[in-house]
Amino acid sequence: MSPTLENPQDLCEAIGVPFSEEQLRAITAPLSPAVIIAGAGTGKTTVMAARVVWLVGTGQVRPEQVLGLTFTRKAAQELAGRVADALAAAGVLSGDDSEGAEVIQTYDSFAARLVAEFGLRLGLDQDPVMLTGASRFRLAARAVAAATGPFRSISRLSHLSIPERVLDLDAQLQSHLVDPEQVVELTRRARQGFEQAPLYRGNRMKDVAAALAALDERLELLQLVADYQELKMSLGLVEYADQLRRAVQLATTVPEVAATLRRRFRVVLLDEYQDTSAAQAVLLRALFGDGFPVTAVGDPHQAIYGWRGAAANNIIDFPRLFPLPDGSDSPRLTLRTNRRSGQRILDVGNRLARDLTGVAGADGVQLVAPEGTPAGRVDAARFDTLAEELDSLAERIIAEHESGTPWPDIAVLVRRNATLAQVYEVLRDRDVPTEIVGLGGLLHLPEVVPVVATLRILDDVSANPAVATLLTSPRWRIGLRDLEVLGRRARELAGERGTPNEVSGLSELLADTVTDADPGEVVSLLDAVADPGEARLSEEGRARLAQFSAELADLRRHVAEPVVDLVRRVIGRLGLEVELLSRPGGDSSQLSRFLAAVSDYVDVDGDGSLGGFLAYLDAEDRHGVGLEQAVPSDADSVKLLTMHRAKGLEWHTVFVPALADKTFPSQDRGGIWPTRAQALPSPLRGDAPGIPQLGEYTKKGMDAYKAETRAEHRRSEDRLAYVAATRAKQLLVASGHIWTPGLKRPHELSDYFVAIAEAAGVDTQDLDVSAENPEPRSEAVAPWPPSPDGAELAARRDAAAHVTRAAELLAAGASPRALEEWVWESGTAEAGSAQRLAEWDADASLLVDQHRRRRARDVGVPEGLSATALMAMGRDPEEFAARLLRPMPRHPSTGASLGTRFHDWVQRRFATSAAAFEELAAVPRGAEPPGFKTLVAAFEAGQFAHRQPLGVEVPFLLHWGGHVLRGRIDAVHEWDGDRFDHLVIDWKTSDRAADPLQLAVYRQAWARARGLDPGRVGAAFYHVRSDEIAFVEAPPSLIDEALATAGRAPGGSQSP
């Protein structure tokens, strides 16, 4: 390739960008190792793309000899797009057919690709199934549930927390290249040291005792980690951390790997290098150390992912670890000119990072704006209460929009997910279009809270806080006195038959019951709900509790369903969607977004637990654990997100509320490794030289160590504040409040609020706030639970009466004309509505006509299909594709209702004796479907009534030809026939034609789940009414044909 660029000016003209001197120094640096410290908003992606153009345009490399690595797929796509666009704009490509494209990947994908290409050299599986995101929690929960123990130490922990602890410790082992045996050895050595620690008055000090307990917990967690790793291996599953460790093994033991890559690539670009882990640094150094042309780009001031394994000192140590060919340190280049924000905003960022300068792992740069850039605006305000602060925030957002700032150019950044829900509610009340970015913030919304609380109760009968959350909700409205009685009853059932005088009051008794976090304690509010005995409950309270208990019993029968199905069932049973749509504005979008997020919790093998899903939600609530960083949509709305999620993004206007001491900067609650069982001991970490270390195994040593870790935590908070402030282009607004209910002294000002206030010229000593807590000091007297508004209550009762009457008409088989007449007679439609109804009819007819006449569209066959959907797709691919494009509600059929009710009845009939009593209790229902009693009588008289099945309503998930088929097998029986050992059954409750496709799926799913030869699994339809068995062949070719037919049909195409 002949050079097309001769000097930097040629580059600027070719790309059309007037690069600054500091940018050109980085772009045109020699083809040798270097690190670029790029401050926030300094255009690092543009510089990396321009460097590729320079190297290609000057003939130093060909495009396909460029390797670029970054963290997320979104970032990789953006970098690849920038590079391709810059190369095209510069006109430096030769057009030669042999000229390839640059390789831009994520760090994880790069490691996986190494294993796929070179793994055979070490006997590694080259094509394992990748385990990511929520699926990790599902598998970890399964490993924990299957563990035999005994576990004497971790048994005191909440079972929901154990899968996350296992995943946390496993990830640290892989990220720091540590073997479990090393942790066991150091933990035992530490235990010996703490056992010899000085005593206080003959007793162990509290901190030392806590350390000994945590060390024992870590040894038991390591057993579970080994079980989890073994389960992954047995299923052919790996995580990216596993692949990274295998890639390191290849790079450090097979010299040919590095030699091959060095021949293939001439230059390597490492993006966001401050976020790399110790293992990633070892891999990259083994492959591209010793003078190879590597350019690392990053900002130590934005190293905010230490909690997930990032080693901030990697970028500081780069010059030493990636030396020049002569062995000297590689150069350090800087990008200081921020092209995003005004100087006033940059002054805030520099102030927030001031204490980081000179600290190991935090050697960043001072940001400056180009000359002539608008200075931007900074504002700050402090309020008495959070309510006042959020009211002002909403009004200010509306004012900014009315002054010309589009909604998507406004963001609210917070430290905690819980704050997002409070901000969202205030903005929603003012009709401000708002989007919560990420799952964590959704969990605190009032429409989502009862769903999660219900799931917690279904998973754990001792989830007392969740029980209290539901009972005090607007739906159940259990009064305080009844709750206190319930708390006493719970303790009585647990064997603690004390009197109220043993505690300072009934409220304290209830609080103690609800907040008790020791899972070894058997006090359960749910026990009291199910068995209130002679407890002195109010008549209304007792009735509501009975209804609450019956509803949970009904839901508990469906716990084995796929999580998405269970969540939908809970939402429907709670009536949340209907409730939301009945309100003014009728917004159920956030509930839909929560359901979409739940759908990401994917089965890996058809076997999982609700506990694993709840552990995933807890982890998402804390900091978000998905592989990909959630990003805002293009919707016309204000964006609400945590500061961690805001990294790499920018907005014209940024609000940072709830700035108070101990909220932000937050307190360090992570603990230290001697007292935190899931933490990898710091001496074993790959970044050990750059982090605090425990000096001695005593209380004095731990106190000193805690002080050092608190200082390190504060530096991590400083980096997060720097990230938040530098997201703003032209307006940064900070706010805080000083009073919360019950405080006698106000919150101290957040240091970050002070920094922003001073930049805004606000005198923090002269803020107009109340000297006393404006929240009531004494108990307020008010009716509780609050009664609904009279008019609203009357409207709801009226609507309920109409629904009841409509249900009666439908059950009686009323004709459409009779139903229409009832609508007018009931008063639900006024005479003036006739014109509107006619317009709706015309619109509906037009839509139907358009639907019939529209041109065919290719619709990809979904990767995940239920067995029922597969049959529908096989019968009519075009109709199935249409439903995928535009899902529409369908009128429930009597036959479908009868079949569903019968399946429920059979499942309950064959429930095992181990099932909870409430699961077998009669479930209150409306009128049974016509023919149900006759069907039950026929089954009881038939041949399967006295056969004990191997399973009923067995959930499965079958991987087949690039698709995942899911569903529930009606029943499986052992069979004595010569042809097969097991028989899968499909109950037939109607005369509709039987499709063997569904049984074909059942056969394969059961055979794979049990490790059987599919030929030994038979299939049959059982016609309940006639007591006849119809055996069918149901070969696997039926599945292949159905998928192939869908791919060939007009409007259908196979998913890639």
C-alpha positions, 0 to 999 in steps of 0.5 A: 500500500503506497502512502496517501498521507504525508503530514498531519495537515494532510490528515486534518484535511482528509478527515475534515477535522482541525485536530489540536496539537495534543490530539495530533501528538497522540494520533501521529505517535510512533508505532510503539507502545504508548498510553493516552490519558484522555479526560472526560469529553476529550474525544478519545474515540475520534482520536483512536479512529484518526490514529488508524487512518494515520497508520493506514494512510502513511502505509505503516499498517493495513486495515486488517492489521488493526486490532481494537478492543473495548468493553461493550458491544455498543462501544465496539460498534461505535468504534468500528463505525468511526474507524470505517467512516474515517477511513472512507472519508480520508480516501486512504483505502486502496480498493484492493480486493485483498484489503480486509477490514479492521478487527474491533471486538470486546475484551470478552469476545477477544478472549473467547475467540482465542479459546475457540481458535487455539483451545485444542492445543490444551484440550479446551472445549472450543465451542461452549455455550456462553452463560451470561447475565441473569442465567448465571444467577439461575444456574448458581441457585440450582447449584446451591439448592443441590448442595448436600453440605453440611453447611454450619456457617452459611446456614445463617445467611438468607438463601437469596443472598447465597447465589450472588455470593457464590457468583461474586467469589467465583468471578473474583477467582477467575478475574484474578487468576486465583485457585480455590486452594490458594484461598483455602490456605490463606483463609486457614492461615488468617484463622490461626492468626485471629485465634491468637489475637489479644482478648478483652477481659478474657473474651474475643473482641467483637470484630475478631469474632466476626472475622472468624465467623466470616472465614468459616463462611468463606470455606463453605462458599468455596465448596459451593463455588466448586459445585457451581463450576462442576455444574457449568462443566457438566452442562458445557457452559462457560462464563466470559470470566472462565474464557478469560482465564483459559485465554490467559492459560493459552497465552502464557503456556503456548508461545505460538498463540502470541506469535500468531497474533503478532503476525496477524496484527501490527497495532493494538488499540485498547479502549477504556483501559482503566476498567480492565481487570488484573487477568485482562492485563496479564493476557494482553501483556503476554500477547503484546508486551515487550515493545509491541505497538499497543496504544491504551486509552483511558482516564483514571478519574473515570475508573468507577468499576472497581466493585466488578474487578477493574484494577485502576492501577493498570493504566498507571502502570502501563508505561512500566508493564508495556515498555519500549523495545529498549526496555524503557518506559513507554510514553504517556500522552494526554488529552486535556481539552474537553469539547463537551462542556463549558468551563464552569462545568469543567471547573466543577469536575476538576474540583471534584477530582482534586483529591485524586491527583497524585494518588496511586491509580488516579493520575488523571488530567485537568480539563479545559474547554477550547477558547470561545466555548460558552462557559455553561451554567452551574446552579445549586439549591438546598431544601428542607425536605426531599418532597420540597426538593423533588417538587422544585426539581420537577418545576425546573425540568419543565421550565428548561423544556419550555425554554427550548431544551428537548426532553431527551437532552435532560437527564437526572443522575442519582447515586441510588436506584431507590431515588429514581422511583421517587423522581419518576413519580414526581415527574409522572404526576406532572405529565413529564415524559420520563424513562428509567434506564436499567432494571434496578430503578424499575424495582422501586416503582409502586406498580412493580414493588407488589409484584416483587414482594409477591414473588419473594413470598412465593419463594420464601415463607419467612419473607416478613418484610414482603408480607408487610409490604403487601398487607399495608398496600392500598389493595389489602389495607390491613390496619396497624392494630391488626398487623401488631396482633399478627406479629404477636400471633407469628411469635406464638406459632414460632414458640415464643409465647411471651406477653406484650410487656416483654417488649416496649410496645406492640409497634416494637413487637411488629417491627422486630418480627418484620425486620428480623433478618436471621433466616434461622429464626422461624418467626413468619408472618405468613404462618400467622396469616394462614393460621390466625387462630383466636387472635383478636383481629378485626372482622374486616381484617380477618376476612381480608387476611383469609382472601390474601392467604387464598390468593397466595395459595392459588399462585403458589401452585404455579411457582414451577412455571417459567419465571416470565409466565409466573410474573405475568400471572402475578400481575394479572392476579394483582390487577395491576395493569387494569388499575394503572389503565383506569387512572387518569393518563392510563400509563402501564409502560413501566410495568411493560418495561419490567416484564421485558426486563424479566424476559431477559432472565433466560433458562439455560437448561429448563431447570431453575429457581425463583430464588435465582431470579430474585437474587438477580433482581437484588444484584441489579438493584445494587449496581446492575450486573448485566453484561451490556450497559443499559443505554437510554432509548431514543424516546422523547423523554427525560432520562433517569439513571444512576451515575454508574450507568451514565458513564460515556453519555452526555446531555445538555442539562444534567440534574444531580439531586439528593446530595447529602452526606452519607448518601453521596458520598456514600458510606462504605458498606462493602466491608473488608475481606476478613469479615466479608466471606465472598471477598477474595483476600486482598493479598491474592488479588492481581492488583495487590500492590495498589490496594490497602492490605491488612497489617496484622490479624488483630482488632488494631490491624483491622481498624487500620485496614478499615480506615485505609479501605474507607479512604479508598472508597471515598476516592471511588465516590470522588471518581463517580462524582467526577463522571456525573458532573462531566456528563453536562454540556451547558447546565449542571444543577445540584440539589439536596435536602437536610431533613428526613423524618425522625432526625433531631439534627440536620444532615451535613452538606455533601462535599460534592454539593459544596463544590458545585454550590461554590462554582455556582456562586452560592454561599453555603453558609447562608442558605435559607433552610429550617433550623428545626425538622419540619417533619412532625416530631410527635405521632400524627393522628390520622385514619390508617389505613387511609380510606379511598376518596368517596367518589372514587370508591363509588365509581369502583364499586359501580364498575365492579357491579358491571363487570359481574353482570357482564360475566354472568351474561357471557357465562349464560351464552348471551348473543352479541345483540343481547350484550350490545343492548345491555351496554346501553341499558346499563348506562355504561355508554351514554346516548352521546357515545353512539357517534363515537362507537360508530367511528370506532367500528369504522376505524376497526373495519379499516384496520382489518381491511389494511391488515388483509391487503398489506404486503407480506413481510419477512418475520424472523422465527423467534429463537424461543417458542412454546410448543403451542406456538410451534404448532400454530406456526406449523398450521398457518405460518402467515397467520403466526407471523402476523401475530408476531408483528401485531399481537392482539388480544383474543376472546377466551374460548370456552374450550380453552377455559375448560382445558386449562381448568382440567389441567389445573385440577389434574395437577392438584389431584396428583400433588405430593404429600410434601406439598404445602397445605395451602396449595391443596386447599380449595381455591375460590373461583367463579363459575366452573366452565360448562362440562368440567364436572363431567370431565372430572367424573370421566377421568376418575372412572378412567384408566389413569385415575389410579396410575401414579405419574412420574410427573404432571405439568412438567416444565421443559426447555429444549434446544433444537436447531438454533431455537429454544422450545419451551412448554409443559408436558401434561403427564409422564408415566412409566410404561411396561410395553415392549416398545418403550419405558416411559410414555408422555401424555397429552390430555385431550378434553375436546374433539379437536384434531390432535397434532402429534407435533406437540408430542414430538416435542414432549418426547425429545424434551423428556428424553434429554432431561432424563438422559434417555434414548428417545426411542424408549419414550412413547407418546400418546393422546389420552381422550378423557371423555372416552377413556381411549389412548391413541398412540402416535409415532411423533418422530423428531422430523416433525419438529424440523419440518415445522421450523422449515415450513415457517422459514419457507412460508411468505412472511416467515424467515428463519432467525439468523 
